[in-house]
Amino acid sequence: MCGIYCYIGKKKALPILISGLSTLEYRGYDSAGIAYVTDKINIAKEKGKLKNLENLLDKETDTYMGIGHTRWATHGEPNSINAHPHKQGKITIVHNGIIENYNKLKEELNDYKLKSETDTEVLCCLIDKLYNKHNDIIKALLELKDKVKGSYALGVIVDDDLNNIYTIRKNSPLILATSDIGNFIASDIPAILEYTNKYILLDNDEIAKLNKDTITIYDKNGVIIDKNINTFDGSYESSCKNGYEHFMLKEIYEQPEVIKNTINSLDLSTLPDLSKYNKIHIVGCGSAYHAGLVGKYFIEKYNNIEVNVEIASEYRYKKCFYDKNTLVIFISQ
C-alpha cells in the first residue's frame, strides 16, 4: 500500500514530511519521495528505505510546503524513476491507488513524453492537460473524476499556485488534518498524531484546497461545503515503532494485549446472528485475508456454515453465486 503525507504551514516542511512518512512505513513500501516548494518545485526520490531519501535532503531548507509518498510498486519496477512524486507540465502529484484505464489514457496523451512506467505519471499528464484547458485546478479535478477508472488519493501542487496543496480521492483512504502549525493530508490518522488529533474525513469525489491557514472542501459538483472536524482519542505513541525494528514485529508482540482488549470490549448481545446464512464469503488482502482465515476456522467449527476466504484484489473478477442466505464480510486494516 502506498502512503501519502502532505504538509503546508508555518514550520519547516522537510522534518515534518519525513516524520509523517515514517509513521506510514507499516503500510510497506519500496521507494519514497518528496516534492517541496522554495522559489520553485524541488523533487527528491530514492529507491529503498526512507533513510535513503532522508540522506538526500537538507532538513533546514526554508520550505513550508510539500507532498510526500512511500510507494509499493504496481506499475513498473521499484526504482527512483518510478517513485513518486511525478511532474508533468505545471502539475506535480503523489498518488495512492491504481488507474485501471491508464493505457487508454496514455494513447490519448501521446503529446506528453513519459519518463516512468507508472500509471501515476499518466494521471499527472491528464491533470496537466485538463488544467491547461480550464486554467483552474478545481475544474480540472472535477473533470478528472469523469475520465479516470480506478482508485486514487492525490496530493497535487500547481506551478502557478505555490501557496496551496490540492487533493481529491476515490476509493483510496485519505484524511485531512488541521493544527496550530498548519494543515495536513495523510493516508491514515496515525501519521498526523505527532502534531494534531483533529481530522476531517474526505468522501469519494470530494476535493480539498489547503493553505497554511485554511482548508476549503468542494463537493463533486464543485460547491464549497462544510465538513465535521473529528477528534481522535488515541495516542501518538501507539502509532510509533516504540523501539521495535519494524512495525510487523511490534504488531506481533502487541497481539496478546490487542486480543485481550478486543474481547473485553465485545458486547455479545450486539453480535450478528449467523444461523440464517448457509454460505459466507470473507474478503480481504494481506493480514486482513489471514484474519479471515482465522474467522473461517471458528465460524465453520461453531456455526457449521461453509466459509470461503477470498483475496480482495481478485474477488471483483470472480463469478460469485449469491442468494438471500449468503453473507459477504469485507475486512480492511
C-alpha positions in Angstrom: 0.0 0.0 0.0 1.3 3.4 -0.9 1.4 6.2 1.8 0.7 9.9 1.2 1.7 12.7 3.6 1.5 16.4 2.7 2.0 19.5 4.8 1.6 23.2 4.4 2.1 25.6 7.3 4.3 27.7 9.5 7.1 25.2 10.3 9.9 23.9 8.1 8.3 21.2 6.0 11.0 18.6 5.4 11.4 17.3 9.0 7.6 17.1 9.3 7.3 15.3 5.9 10.0 12.7 6.8 8.5 12.2 10.3 5.0 11.7 8.8 6.2 9.3 6.2 8.0 7.2 8.8 4.7 6.6 10.6 3.3 5.2 7.3 6.1 2.6 7.0 3.8 -0.1 8.4 2.0 0.0 5.0 5.0 -1.5 3.3 7.0 0.4 0.5 9.9 0.0 -1.8 10.8 3.7 -2.5 10.0 7.2 -1.2 9.9 10.7 -2.5 9.1 14.3 -1.6 8.3 17.4 -3.7 8.8 20.7 -1.8 8.5 24.3 -2.6 11.1 27.0 -2.3 11.1 29.5 -5.2 10.4 26.5 -7.3 9.3 22.9 -7.0 12.1 20.6 -5.9 11.8 16.8 -6.2 13.8 14.2 -4.3 13.1 10.5 -4.5 15.0 7.3 -3.9 14.7 3.6 -4.0 14.6 1.6 -0.8 14.3 2.7 2.8 13.1 6.2 3.9 16.5 6.8 5.3 17.9 6.8 1.7 15.5 9.7 0.9 16.3 11.5 4.1 20.0 11.4 3.2 19.3 13.4 0.1 17.6 16.3 2.0 18.8 19.3 4.0 16.1 19.5 6.6 16.9 23.1 7.4 15.8 24.2 3.9 13.4 27.1 4.0 10.4 25.3 2.7 7.0 25.3 4.4 5.0 23.2 1.9 5.5 19.7 0.4 3.9 16.4 -0.7 5.5 13.1 0.3 5.0 9.5 -0.7 6.0 5.9 0.1 5.5 3.6 -2.9 4.6 0.0 -3.2 5.3 -0.8 -6.8 2.3 -1.8 -9.1 3.2 -0.4 -12.5 7.0 -0.5 -13.2 9.8 -1.8 -11.1 10.9 -0.3 -7.8 13.4 2.4 -8.6 13.9 6.2 -8.3 12.4 6.9 -11.7 9.1 5.2 -10.9 9.0 6.6 -7.4 6.6 9.4 -6.7 6.2 12.4 -6.9 5.8 12.8 -10.7 5.8 16.1 -12.5 4.4 16.8 -16.0 3.9 20.4 -17.2 2.7 22.5 -14.4 1.4 19.6 -12.2 3.3 17.6 -9.6 1.4 14.7 -7.8 1.7 11.8 -5.4 -0.9 9.0 -5.8 -2.2 6.1 -3.8 -4.4 3.7 -5.9 -4.5 2.1 -9.3 -5.7 3.8 -12.6 -7.3 0.9 -14.5 -7.7 2.7 -17.8 -4.2 4.2 -17.9 -3.2 2.5 -21.1 -6.2 4.1 -22.9 -5.4 7.5 -21.4 -1.8 7.1 -22.4 -2.8 6.8 -26.0 -4.9 10.0 -25.7 -1.9 11.8 -24.1 0.7 10.9 -26.7 1.9 14.5 -26.9 3.5 14.0 -23.5 6.9 12.3 -23.0 6.7 9.9 -20.2 9.8 9.2 -18.0 8.4 6.4 -15.9 6.5 3.1 -16.4 3.7 4.2 -13.9 0.0 4.8 -14.2 0.6 7.8 -11.9 2.6 9.7 -14.4 -0.1 9.2 -17.0 -2.6 10.6 -14.5 -0.3 13.6 -13.9 -0.3 14.2 -17.7 -4.1 14.1 -17.8 -4.4 16.6 -14.9 -1.9 19.0 -16.7 -3.9 18.7 -19.9 -7.2 19.5 -18.1 -5.6 22.3 -16.1 -4.4 23.9 -19.4 -7.9 23.5 -20.7 -9.6 25.2 -17.8 -6.8 27.3 -16.2 -8.5 26.3 -13.0 -7.3 23.3 -10.9 -10.6 22.7 -9.2 -12.4 22.5 -12.6 -9.6 20.2 -13.8 -10.0 17.8 -10.9 -13.8 17.9 -11.3 -13.4 16.7 -14.9 -10.7 14.2 -14.0 -13.1 12.1 -11.9 -15.3 11.5 -15.0 -12.3 10.4 -17.2 -10.5 8.0 -14.8 -11.4 4.5 -13.9 -9.9 3.0 -10.8 -8.9 4.3 -7.4 -6.9 7.3 -6.4 -6.0 9.6 -3.5 -3.9 12.5 -4.7 -1.7 15.3 -3.4 -1.3 17.9 -6.1 0.9 21.0 -6.5 0.4 23.5 -9.3 3.3 25.6 -10.6 1.0 28.7 -10.9 -0.2 28.4 -7.4 2.6 27.6 -4.9 0.6 28.7 -1.9 -1.9 25.8 -1.9 -2.0 22.0 -2.0 -4.9 20.2 -3.6 -6.3 16.8 -3.1 -9.1 14.5 -4.4 -9.9 10.9 -3.5 -11.9 8.0 -4.8 -11.9 4.5 -3.2 -8.5 5.1 -1.6 -8.1 6.2 2.0 -7.3 9.8 2.7 -7.8 12.2 5.6 -7.2 16.0 6.1 -5.9 17.3 9.4 -5.7 20.8 10.9 -3.4 22.2 13.6 -1.9 25.3 15.0 1.2 24.8 12.8 -0.6 24.2 9.6 -2.7 21.7 7.6 -2.1 18.1 6.5 -3.1 15.4 4.1 -2.4 11.8 5.1 -3.3 8.2 4.2 -4.1 7.4 7.8 -4.8 9.0 11.2 -1.6 7.8 13.0 0.5 9.9 10.6 -0.8 13.2 11.9 -0.9 12.4 15.7 2.5 13.9 16.4 1.0 17.3 15.5 -2.7 17.1 15.9 -5.7 14.9 16.7 -8.1 17.0 14.7 -9.0 15.4 11.3 -11.6 15.5 8.5 -12.8 12.6 6.5 -12.9 13.3 2.8 -15.6 11.4 0.9 -15.4 10.0 -2.6 -15.1 12.7 -5.4 -14.6 15.5 -2.9 -11.8 18.0 -3.5 -9.9 20.0 -0.9 -7.6 23.0 -1.1 -5.2 23.5 1.7 -3.1 26.6 2.6 -1.2 27.3 5.8 -4.3 28.7 7.5 -7.4 27.1 6.0 -8.9 24.0 4.4 -11.6 24.5 1.8 -13.6 21.5 0.7 -15.7 21.1 -2.5 -18.3 18.5 -3.3 -18.5 16.5 -6.5 -20.2 19.5 -8.2 -17.5 22.0 -7.2 -19.7 23.6 -4.5 -17.9 24.6 -1.2 -19.2 22.5 1.7 -18.7 22.3 5.4 -17.3 19.1 7.0 -17.2 17.9 10.6 -13.8 18.2 12.3 -13.3 14.9 14.3 -11.2 14.3 17.3 -9.1 11.1 17.6 -8.6 9.9 21.2 -5.7 7.5 20.5 -2.1 8.4 21.3 0.8 9.2 19.1 3.0 6.7 20.9 0.7 3.9 19.8 1.4 4.7 16.2 5.2 4.6 16.6 7.6 1.6 16.4 8.5 2.2 20.1 11.9 0.6 19.8 11.0 -2.3 17.6 13.0 -2.8 14.4 9.8 -2.7 12.3 6.1 -2.4 12.6 5.4 -6.0 11.9 7.5 -7.1 14.9 5.7 -4.5 17.0 2.3 -5.8 15.9 3.3 -9.4 16.7 4.3 -8.6 20.2 1.2 -6.5 20.7 -1.2 -9.3 19.7 -1.9 -10.7 23.3 -2.8 -7.2 24.6 -4.8 -6.3 21.5 -6.8 -9.6 21.6 -7.5 -9.2 25.3 -8.7 -5.6 24.8 -10.9 -6.6 21.8 -12.5 -9.5 23.7 -13.1 -7.3 26.8 -14.8 -4.6 24.7 -17.2 -7.0 23.0 -20.9 -6.8 23.7 -22.1 -10.3 22.8 -25.7 -9.1 22.6 -24.7 -7.0 19.5 -23.0 -9.8 17.6 -24.8 -10.8 14.4 -26.9 -14.0 14.2 -25.1 -16.1 11.6 -27.5 -19.0 11.8 -29.7 -17.6 9.0 -26.9 -17.9 6.4 -25.9 -21.0 4.6 -22.8 -19.6 3.0 -20.3 -16.8 4.0 -17.6 -15.1 1.9 -14.8 -13.3 3.8 -12.8 -10.8 1.6 -9.5 -9.2 2.5 -5.9 -8.6 1.5 -2.7 -9.3 3.4 -3.2 -9.5 7.1 -6.9 -8.9 6.6 -7.0 -12.1 4.5 -5.2 -14.0 7.2 -7.7 -12.7 9.8 -10.4 -14.0 7.5 -8.8 -17.5 7.6 -9.0 -17.4 11.4 -12.6 -16.4 11.2 -13.3 -19.2 8.7 -12.0 -21.8 11.2 -14.1 -20.6 14.1 -17.3 -20.0 12.1 -17.2 -23.4 10.5 -16.4 -25.1 13.8 -19.0 -23.4 15.9 -21.7 -22.5 13.4 -21.4 -25.3 10.8 -21.6 -22.8 8.0 -19.5 -23.0 4.8 -17.0 -20.1 4.6 -14.9 -19.1 1.6 -12.0 -16.7 2.2 -11.1 -14.6 -0.9 -8.2 -12.3 -1.9 -9.9 -8.9 -2.3 -7.9 -7.8 -5.3 -9.1 -10.9 -7.2 -12.7 -11.0 -5.8 -14.1 -8.4 -8.1 -13.2 -10.5 -11.1 -14.6 -13.7 -9.7 -18.0 -15.0 -10.7 -20.0 -15.4 -7.4 -23.2 -17.2 -6.8 -25.2 -15.3 -4.1 -28.7 -15.9 -2.8 -30.6 -14.3 0.1 -28.8 -16.6 2.5 -25.3 -15.6 1.5 -23.3 -13.2 3.8 -20.3 -11.3 2.5 -17.9 -9.8 5.1 -15.2 -7.3 3.9 -12.2 -6.8 6.1 -9.7 -3.9 5.8 -6.9 -2.6 8.0 
